[in-house]
Amino acid sequence: MKVLALETASAACSVALWDDGPRASRFIAAARGHAELLAPMIAEVLAEAGLEAGAVDRLAVTVGPGAFTGLRVGLAAARGLALATGRPLIGITTFEAIAYGLPAGARAGRRLLVAVESRRAELFLHGFDDSLAPLGEPALLTPDDCASWLPPGPLLVAGDGAPSLRAALGGRPDTMFAEGSGLPDAAVVARRAAALAPGAGLPPRPLYLRAPDVSLPGGLKPC
């Protein structure tokens, strides 16, 4: 399975090719400039792999949540590639891209809370169990509100929004924060997309979260 994946919804821009294993990838930390960075990175990854875009079996792109401009850049590029090549395009959430990049040992026996920076007072949040099954729907909450509804028990917090939760969750027992930048990577998006059955995955449409339209993740209830 050959998958070309794009990730532009975060403060980074990345492209990766999966060919029954990691084949080629590029990752640049950048809060802006995704439109200028993306096309050359796609060309570099394909050249390193010795492939044309039409040789891939599947395309994948992060659908958000994340930065509005970067998100649209990646979706537009991915849709253009899908149209040009006739290959199927799969959407992967930013939450999944972060969650599936964590080592299995780090999350064993813990709920996972993925926190994505919104560049506002609130954070984009989604809960998973230790097998990465989603706990309900994503939410948009302030750090203080997050602390008030998280149930007791072992918890791993990941994502680029995790630092904003340290003060609110610092006194909570059995809570760990994942190491690293917390930014999603197209290499994980490609691997995740390659593992999905035909027809699985999300449509390539942006996932926006706004306060009136969200609910708390199932299983994460006020204490």
C-alpha positions as CSV (number, residue, x, y, z in Angstrom):
1,M,0.0,0.0,0.0
2,K,1.5,3.3,-1.1
3,V,0.0,6.4,0.7
4,L,1.0,10.0,0.2
5,A,0.0,12.1,3.2
6,L,-0.1,15.9,3.8
7,E,-0.4,17.6,7.2
8,T,-0.8,21.4,7.3
9,A,-3.4,22.0,10.1
10,S,-0.8,22.7,12.8
11,A,2.2,24.9,13.4
12,A,4.2,22.6,11.1
13,C,4.0,21.5,7.5
14,S,4.8,17.8,6.7
15,V,4.5,15.4,3.8
16,A,5.2,11.7,3.9
17,L,5.1,8.6,1.7
18,W,4.2,5.2,3.1
19,D,5.1,2.2,1.0
20,D,4.4,-0.8,3.3
21,G,6.7,1.1,5.6
22,P,8.2,4.6,5.9
23,R,9.6,5.6,2.5
24,A,10.2,9.3,2.5
25,S,9.1,12.3,4.5
26,R,9.7,16.0,5.2
27,F,8.7,18.0,8.3
28,I,9.2,21.7,8.9
29,A,8.0,23.5,12.0
30,A,6.3,26.6,10.7
31,A,3.3,28.5,12.1
32,R,2.8,30.3,8.7
33,G,3.8,29.9,5.1
34,H,2.3,26.4,4.5
35,A,1.2,27.4,1.0
36,E,4.8,28.2,0.0
37,L,6.2,25.2,1.7
38,L,3.9,22.4,0.7
39,A,4.3,22.0,-3.1
40,P,8.2,21.8,-2.9
41,M,7.9,19.3,-0.1
42,I,5.5,17.1,-2.1
43,A,7.9,17.1,-5.0
44,E,10.9,16.3,-2.8
45,V,9.2,13.3,-1.2
46,L,8.0,11.9,-4.5
47,A,11.5,12.4,-6.0
48,E,13.2,10.7,-3.1
49,A,10.8,7.7,-3.4
50,G,11.3,7.6,-7.2
51,L,7.5,7.8,-7.8
52,E,5.0,9.9,-9.6
53,A,1.9,11.0,-7.8
54,G,-0.2,8.7,-9.9
55,A,1.7,5.7,-8.6
56,V,0.3,5.9,-5.1
57,D,-2.7,3.9,-4.1
58,R,-4.2,6.4,-1.6
59,L,-3.9,10.0,-0.5
60,A,-4.5,11.2,3.0
61,V,-4.7,14.6,4.6
62,T,-5.5,16.0,8.1
63,V,-8.9,17.6,8.2
64,G,-8.5,19.4,11.5
65,P,-9.2,20.9,13.9
66,G,-6.4,23.4,13.6
67,A,-5.3,26.7,12.0
68,F,-7.9,27.8,9.4
69,T,-5.5,28.9,6.7
70,G,-3.1,25.9,7.0
71,L,-6.0,23.5,7.1
72,R,-7.4,24.9,3.8
73,V,-4.0,24.8,2.1
74,G,-3.6,21.1,2.8
75,L,-7.1,20.2,1.8
76,A,-6.9,22.1,-1.4
77,A,-3.6,20.4,-2.4
78,A,-4.9,17.0,-1.5
79,R,-8.1,17.4,-3.4
80,G,-6.2,18.6,-6.4
81,L,-3.9,15.6,-6.3
82,A,-6.9,13.3,-5.9
83,L,-8.6,14.9,-8.9
84,A,-5.5,14.7,-11.1
85,T,-4.6,11.1,-10.2
86,G,-8.0,9.6,-9.6
87,R,-6.8,8.1,-6.3
88,P,-9.0,8.0,-3.2
89,L,-8.5,10.7,-0.6
90,I,-8.9,9.9,3.1
91,G,-9.3,12.5,5.9
92,I,-7.6,11.9,9.2
93,T,-8.3,14.1,12.2
94,T,-5.5,16.1,13.9
95,F,-6.4,14.2,17.1
96,E,-5.8,10.9,15.4
97,A,-2.5,12.1,13.9
98,I,-1.2,12.9,17.4
99,A,-2.7,9.9,19.2
100,Y,-1.3,7.3,16.7
101,G,2.1,8.9,17.0
102,L,2.5,8.0,20.7
103,P,4.3,4.9,21.8
104,A,1.9,2.1,22.9
105,G,3.8,1.8,26.2
106,A,3.2,5.4,27.1
107,R,-0.5,5.2,27.0
108,A,-0.9,1.7,28.4
109,G,-3.5,1.6,31.2
110,R,-4.3,5.3,30.7
111,R,-7.0,7.4,29.1
112,L,-5.5,9.7,26.5
113,L,-6.4,13.4,26.2
114,V,-5.3,15.0,23.0
115,A,-5.2,18.8,23.3
116,V,-4.7,20.9,20.1
117,E,-3.9,24.6,20.2
118,S,-6.7,26.8,18.9
119,R,-4.8,30.1,19.3
120,R,-7.6,31.3,21.5
121,A,-8.6,30.8,25.1
122,E,-10.0,27.4,24.5
123,L,-8.3,24.2,23.4
124,F,-9.6,21.6,20.9
125,L,-9.8,18.3,23.0
126,H,-10.6,14.7,22.3
127,G,-10.4,11.7,24.6
128,F,-9.3,8.2,23.7
129,D,-9.0,5.0,25.7
130,D,-5.7,3.1,25.8
131,S,-6.5,1.2,22.6
132,L,-7.1,4.6,20.9
133,A,-10.9,4.1,20.6
134,P,-12.4,7.6,20.7
135,L,-14.4,8.5,23.9
136,G,-17.3,10.4,22.3
137,E,-17.0,13.6,20.3
138,P,-14.4,16.3,20.3
139,A,-14.8,19.4,22.5
140,L,-13.7,23.0,22.7
141,L,-13.0,24.0,26.3
142,T,-10.8,26.3,28.4
143,P,-8.1,24.6,30.5
144,D,-10.1,25.3,33.7
145,D,-13.3,23.8,32.2
146,C,-11.3,20.8,31.1
147,A,-10.0,20.1,34.6
148,S,-13.5,20.3,36.1
149,W,-15.0,17.5,33.9
150,L,-12.1,15.0,33.6
151,P,-12.8,11.9,35.7
152,P,-10.2,10.6,38.2
153,G,-7.8,7.9,37.0
154,P,-4.5,7.6,35.1
155,L,-4.3,10.1,32.2
156,L,-1.8,10.9,29.5
157,V,-2.0,14.4,27.9
158,A,-0.6,15.0,24.4
159,G,-0.7,17.5,21.7
160,D,0.6,21.1,21.2
161,G,-2.1,22.3,23.5
162,A,-0.8,20.2,26.4
163,P,1.4,22.9,27.9
164,S,-1.7,25.1,28.5
165,L,-3.1,22.3,30.7
166,R,-0.1,21.9,33.0
167,A,-1.3,24.5,35.5
168,A,-4.9,23.2,35.5
169,L,-3.9,19.5,35.8
170,G,-0.6,19.9,37.7
171,G,-2.1,18.8,41.0
172,R,-4.0,15.9,39.5
173,P,-2.5,12.5,40.6
174,D,-1.6,9.9,37.9
175,T,-1.4,12.4,35.1
176,M,1.5,12.4,32.7
177,F,2.4,14.7,29.8
178,A,3.8,13.2,26.6
179,E,7.2,14.3,25.5
180,G,8.0,16.2,22.3
181,S,6.4,19.1,20.5
182,G,2.9,17.5,20.3
183,L,2.6,18.5,16.6
184,P,1.1,16.0,14.2
185,D,3.3,14.5,11.5
186,A,2.3,13.4,8.0
187,A,4.4,10.2,8.6
188,V,1.8,9.1,11.2
189,V,-1.1,10.2,8.9
190,A,0.3,8.0,6.1
191,R,0.7,5.0,8.4
192,R,-2.7,5.4,9.9
193,A,-4.3,5.8,6.4
194,A,-2.6,2.7,5.1
195,A,-4.0,0.6,7.9
196,L,-7.6,1.6,7.1
197,A,-10.0,-0.6,5.1
198,P,-11.2,0.7,1.7
199,G,-14.0,3.2,2.3
200,A,-13.0,3.9,5.9
201,G,-11.7,7.2,7.1
202,L,-13.3,10.6,7.0
203,P,-14.3,12.6,3.9
204,P,-11.8,15.3,3.0
205,R,-13.8,18.1,4.6
206,P,-12.5,20.5,7.3
207,L,-13.4,19.7,10.9
208,Y,-14.2,22.9,12.6
209,L,-15.2,23.0,16.3
210,R,-17.1,25.9,17.8
211,A,-18.5,26.2,21.3
212,P,-22.2,26.0,20.4
213,D,-21.7,22.9,18.3
214,V,-19.6,20.6,20.4
215,S,-20.2,18.2,23.3
216,L,-18.0,16.6,25.8
217,P,-16.2,13.3,24.9
218,G,-18.3,10.3,26.1
219,G,-17.0,8.8,29.3
220,L,-15.3,12.1,30.4
221,K,-17.9,13.5,32.8
222,P,-17.7,16.1,35.6
223,C,-16.3,14.8,38.8
